[in-house]
Amino acid sequence: MKTEIIDILQKYPAGAKENLIPILQDIQGNEGFLSKGSVIEVGNYLSMPTSKIFGVATFYNQFRFSPLGKFHIQVCRGTACHVLGSLTVLETIEKYVGVKAGSTSRDGIFSIEEVACMGACGLAPVISVNGNFHAKVNSESIKEILDSYRKQAEL
């Protein structure tokens, strides 16, 4: 077991199932995602079946089971963005990157996440790449934006 996982688990009483979500949040905060191994270790520590832990973790969309890409793309799907074409933007990104939202590209460069609202309705449709906002995006501008990040990854 990784030292980091041990350190996180030791902050909580063994067998205290009510700490499951905070433990998972701490692990994801430390490692960036929940690995199969970390879920097994949590199950052992809390005396819970891993199927139950996966059930809880998959219920909440805050948890992910694979690492994020070097460039994490968040696509706003709030009302204003939706009305102004964010579904087309999302589909364009998925096609261009080669994976669906919730996944990371094979090369590890991009990951895609659909989010409910970014609070930037006046900029709709909007995406964020590693926290950098891109406003009034469309199918054409997406390719230019992603090409610029791909070039950065090659450096």
C-alpha positions in Angstrom: 0.0 0.0 0.0 1.2 3.5 -0.8 2.5 5.6 2.0 0.2 8.4 1.0 -2.9 6.2 1.3 -1.8 4.9 4.7 -1.3 8.5 5.9 -4.8 9.4 4.7 -6.5 6.4 6.2 -4.8 6.9 9.6 -6.5 10.3 9.9 -9.8 8.4 10.3 -10.8 5.6 12.8 -10.6 2.1 11.3 -14.0 0.7 10.5 -15.8 4.1 10.7 -17.9 3.8 7.6 -19.3 7.3 8.0 -15.9 8.6 6.9 -16.1 6.9 3.5 -16.7 10.1 1.4 -14.1 12.3 3.2 -11.6 9.5 2.8 -12.3 9.2 -0.9 -12.1 12.9 -1.3 -8.7 13.0 0.4 -7.4 10.2 -1.7 -8.6 11.8 -4.9 -7.3 15.2 -3.8 -3.9 13.6 -3.3 -3.7 11.2 -6.3 -6.1 13.0 -8.7 -8.4 10.0 -9.0 -9.5 6.9 -7.3 -7.5 3.8 -8.4 -8.8 0.3 -8.0 -6.0 -0.3 -5.5 -7.0 2.6 -3.4 -10.6 1.5 -3.3 -9.6 -2.0 -2.2 -7.4 -0.5 0.6 -10.3 1.7 1.7 -12.6 -1.3 1.8 -10.1 -3.3 3.9 -9.7 -0.4 6.3 -13.4 0.3 6.7 -14.4 -3.4 6.5 -16.6 -2.7 3.5 -17.0 -4.5 0.2 -15.3 -2.7 -2.7 -18.6 -3.0 -4.6 -20.3 -0.8 -2.0 -17.4 1.7 -2.2 -17.6 1.8 -6.0 -21.4 2.2 -5.7 -21.0 5.2 -3.5 -18.2 6.7 -5.6 -20.1 6.3 -8.9 -23.2 7.9 -7.4 -21.3 11.2 -6.9 -20.0 12.8 -10.0 -17.1 14.4 -8.1 -15.2 11.2 -8.1 -13.2 9.9 -11.1 -11.5 6.5 -11.7 -8.8 7.6 -14.1 -6.2 10.3 -14.0 -6.9 13.7 -15.7 -5.1 14.6 -18.9 -2.3 17.2 -18.9 -5.1 19.6 -20.2 -8.4 19.1 -18.5 -11.3 20.5 -20.6 -14.5 21.4 -18.8 -17.5 22.1 -21.0 -20.3 24.2 -19.5 -23.7 22.7 -20.1 -25.7 25.3 -18.2 -28.8 26.8 -19.7 -27.2 29.8 -21.5 -24.4 27.6 -22.9 -26.9 24.9 -23.9 -29.1 27.4 -25.8 -26.1 28.8 -27.6 -24.7 25.4 -28.7 -22.6 23.8 -26.0 -23.8 20.3 -27.1 -22.3 20.8 -30.5 -19.1 22.2 -28.8 -18.9 19.1 -26.6 -19.5 16.7 -29.5 -16.7 18.6 -31.5 -14.3 18.2 -28.6 -15.1 14.6 -28.1 -14.6 13.9 -31.8 -11.4 15.9 -32.0 -9.8 14.4 -28.8 -11.2 10.9 -29.6 -12.9 10.2 -26.2 -16.2 10.9 -24.6 -16.7 13.2 -21.7 -15.6 11.6 -18.4 -12.5 10.1 -20.1 -8.9 10.8 -20.8 -7.2 10.5 -24.2 -4.9 7.6 -24.7 -1.9 9.9 -25.0 -2.8 11.5 -21.7 -2.9 15.0 -23.2 -6.7 15.7 -22.8 -9.5 14.8 -20.5 -13.0 16.0 -20.9 -15.6 16.8 -18.3 -19.2 18.0 -18.7 -20.1 20.6 -15.9 -23.5 21.9 -15.0 -22.6 25.6 -14.9 -19.4 27.7 -14.8 -21.2 30.9 -13.8 -20.0 32.6 -17.0 -23.3 32.9 -18.8 -22.4 36.1 -20.5 -19.6 34.3 -22.3 -21.7 31.4 -23.5 -20.9 28.9 -24.7 -17.8 28.6 -22.6 -15.1 26.0 -21.9 -12.3 25.9 -19.4 -8.9 24.3 -20.0 -7.0 23.9 -16.7 -8.9 26.9 -15.4 -8.3 29.1 -18.4 -11.7 30.2 -19.8 -12.5 30.4 -23.5 -15.6 32.4 -24.4 -18.1 32.2 -27.2 -16.6 29.0 -28.6 -17.8 27.1 -31.6 -16.8 24.1 -33.7 -14.2 26.1 -35.6 -12.6 27.9 -32.6 -12.4 24.6 -30.6 -10.0 23.1 -33.1 -7.7 26.2 -32.9 -7.9 26.2 -29.1 -7.1 22.5 -28.8 -4.3 22.7 -31.4 -2.6 25.4 -29.3 -2.7 23.1 -26.2 -1.5 20.1 -28.2 1.5 22.2 -29.3 2.2 23.0 -25.7 2.2 19.3 -24.8 4.8 18.6 -27.5 7.2 21.1 -26.0 
